[in-house]
């Protein structure tokens, strides 16, 4: 069984964490603020902090984030390690 998301994020070094977070969102400001938010107390706090940070971003940050997503009909551009993070997000997402 995979450890809870907050423990994964708390134990990664800054470089690993930046890579992991970039798989979720390509906004450099979002990634930087998420890194600065550690340690996370639980998985729910990861999602809450993520949403709070997202709400503070400006148009340039949103455009940077959206530009990393594939266009409708394109194949995904994400790295092979993405399924680990995606599975963790699915399993740990608060209901």
C-alpha positions, 0 to 999 in steps of 0.5 A: 500500500502506498503511503498517504499523499502528505507523507510522500510530499513531506519526505521528498527533497525540494528538487523531487517535490518540485518535479512531483508538483509540476506533474500536477500544475506547471505554474512555477508560483503554485509549485513554489508556494506549495513547497513553502507550505510544508510540512502538511499535517494530513492529506486534506491539508494538501488539497486545501492549501493547493486550492488556496494557493490556486485562488491567489495566482494571477492570469500569467500563472493560470496561462502557464499552468494551462499551457502544459496540458495537452489540447483536446485530442492530443496524447498526454505529455506527462512523465511516466511517474505521473501514475504514481502521483495520480493514484495517490491523489485518487486514493487520498482525496478527501470526500 
